[in-house]
Amino acid sequence: MKYWRKPLDIDKVKIPHGTVTIIRDRCKGCGFCVEYCPKEVLVMSKEFNVKGYHPPEVVKEGECVNCNLCEMICPDFAIFSTPAPEEKPDEETPEPSGDTEE
């Protein structure tokens, strides 16, 4: 989504990310999760599950924003998202200065 202007606190806002988990054998292939995903992370698979349906699969691994919409809309509780672990920036170690007294 493109904004026509940038928010004033864009440098302070951290976009959440998540990991989508699909329980393939529980899915009945209704496609609600694929249809309502705001980031289009999911598509219907060409493979069949145990029940004979096409379950969804994740195509954009790092794009999930952990909105949990797929989890809320799934009638079979076959999909859920979990928050991705935060990537902490490496702490900078102070470099020794060249000023040594002898």
FENMO-V158262 format. One record per residue. N is the residue number from 0. RES is the residue in one small letter. PSI is psi in radians with two decimals (NA if undefined). Layout:
n,res,psi
N,RES,PSI
N,RES,PSI
This chain:
n,res,psi
0,m,2.32
1,k,2.38
2,y,2.63
3,w,-0.26
4,r,2.81
5,k,2.42
6,p,2.64
7,l,-0.50
8,d,0.58
9,i,-0.55
10,d,-0.31
11,k,-0.34
12,v,2.26
13,k,2.13
14,i,2.18
15,p,2.62
16,h,2.66
17,g,3.01
18,t,2.20
19,v,2.28
20,t,2.25
21,i,2.22
22,i,1.65
23,r,-0.72
24,d,-0.23
25,r,-0.33
26,c,2.48
27,k,0.18
28,g,0.58
29,c,-0.51
30,g,0.11
31,f,-0.72
32,c,-0.68
33,v,-0.74
34,e,-0.67
35,y,0.06
36,c,2.10
37,p,-0.40
38,k,0.07
39,e,0.86
40,v,-0.46
41,l,2.62
42,v,2.80
43,m,2.35
44,s,2.73
45,k,-0.21
46,e,2.78
47,f,2.62
48,n,-2.97
49,v,-0.58
50,k,-0.21
51,g,0.27
52,y,2.85
53,h,1.86
54,p,2.84
55,p,2.84
56,e,2.70
57,v,2.22
58,v,-0.44
59,k,1.54
60,e,-0.79
61,g,0.08
62,e,-0.25
63,c,2.30
64,v,0.24
65,n,0.80
66,c,-0.25
67,n,0.29
68,l,-0.69
69,c,-0.68
70,e,-0.70
71,m,-0.56
72,i,-0.27
73,c,2.10
74,p,-0.28
75,d,0.08
76,f,0.73
77,a,-0.01
78,i,2.50
79,f,2.80
80,s,2.56
81,t,2.59
82,p,2.37
83,a,2.57
84,p,2.44
85,e,2.42
86,e,1.96
87,k,2.36
88,p,2.51
89,d,2.34
90,e,2.29
91,e,2.28
92,t,2.37
93,p,2.30
94,e,2.47
95,p,2.44
96,s,2.76
97,g,0.00
98,d,1.64
99,t,2.37
100,e,2.37
101,e,NA
